[in-house]
Amino acid sequence: MMSSFIVHTIPGSPAARAVMAALIEKDASFRVAGLAPGAHKIEPHLSRHPFGRMPVLEHDDFTLYETQAILRYLERILPSPLLIPEEPREAARMDQVMGISDWYLFQRVNGVIGFHRIVGPRLMGLTPDEAAIAAAMPLAHVVFGELSRLLGDKTCLVSQRVSLADLMVAPHMDFLAQTPEWSALTRGRSNLIEWLGRMNERKCMQLTTWEAVAQLAKAG
Ligand SMILES: N[C@@H](CCC(=O)N[C@@H](CS)C(=O)NCC(=O)O)C(=O)O
């Protein structure tokens, strides 16, 4: 049963990393069906994901896209360990942070800064668009300010235990940590640096780096 999870992704995708991190936290084995850059915009991938994005999870005869839907599905079928807090206000904070991740951190911060600094140069041979990066910085500061405030002095983003929010946010932050913008974004927000350090010590992050996922994709 457990070995029937397949994650379709181009290695490097932070959204796919969140899904693989959840599978690892839940001690489930999975296979990576690697996509070549561009293959996500054509068949057969468009039949799995009509929006031409990643990740897609296959579980036996069930195929699912949208990272939050996948994470919540995994939580329901693999409830141990719990990655959604039981306490209502912590659960609400988790939902809030996942919304911040989807709407602001992913699309308007990492999707711009991480794309122009890392993905574009590495996968498409593009030169970073400095104007686009500069234009993303004001909102990036709001996002980092909020994540730092919500984290406070806790171990994890919503409680003392890892939740889906940590698994969604950490892959984006690990990307941004490799950009020159990181030091300005984390100035006065050292709790975020310490939190990312703790996340990066976990097996779920160590086994899902870009290089590690590229190896998994090769192994099929
Ligand atoms: N709302 C989708 C977004 C997925 C998404 O945009 N993934 C990125 C990679 S992290 C992607 O597919 N980028 C390729 C593209 O937009 O062409 C989700 O949460 O799964």
The ligand as a Tripos MOL2 file, in Angstrom:
@<TRIPOS>MOLECULE
LIG
   20    19     1     0     0
SMALL
NO_CHARGES

@<TRIPOS>ATOM
      1 N1         -1.5470   25.8250   -6.5910 N.3       1 LIG1
      2 C1         -0.5980   24.8360   -7.0530 C.3       1 LIG1
      3 C2          0.6360   25.5340   -7.5800 C.3       1 LIG1
      4 C3          1.6520   24.5700   -8.1070 C.3       1 LIG1
      5 C4          2.8190   25.2670   -8.7830 C.2       1 LIG1
      6 O1          2.7100   26.4140   -9.2590 O.2       1 LIG1
      7 N2          3.9670   24.5850   -8.8140 N.am      1 LIG1
      8 C5          5.1100   25.1390   -9.4790 C.3       1 LIG1
      9 C6          6.3840   24.4720   -8.9910 C.3       1 LIG1
     10 S1          6.6950   24.7070   -7.2450 S.3       1 LIG1
     11 C7          4.9920   24.8840  -10.9640 C.2       1 LIG1
     12 O2          4.3590   23.9330  -11.3590 O.2       1 LIG1
     13 N3          5.6410   25.7390  -11.7710 N.am      1 LIG1
     14 C8          5.7250   25.5350  -13.1780 C.3       1 LIG1
     15 C9          4.9080   26.4930  -13.9800 C.2       1 LIG1
     16 O3          4.1710   27.3060  -13.3920 O.co2     1 LIG1
     17 O4          5.0100   26.4100  -15.1910 O.co2     1 LIG1
     18 C10        -0.2440   23.8920   -5.9040 C.2       1 LIG1
     19 O5         -0.3020   24.3180   -4.7550 O.co2     1 LIG1
     20 O6          0.0610   22.7240   -6.1600 O.co2     1 LIG1
@<TRIPOS>BOND
     1     1     2 1
     2     2     3 1
     3     2    18 1
     4     3     4 1
     5     4     5 1
     6     5     6 2
     7     5     7 1
     8     7     8 1
     9     8     9 1
    10     8    11 1
    11     9    10 1
    12    11    12 2
    13    11    13 1
    14    13    14 1
    15    14    15 1
    16    15    16 2
    17    15    17 1
    18    18    19 2
    19    18    20 1
@<TRIPOS>SUBSTRUCTURE
     1 LIG1         1 GROUP 0 **** ****
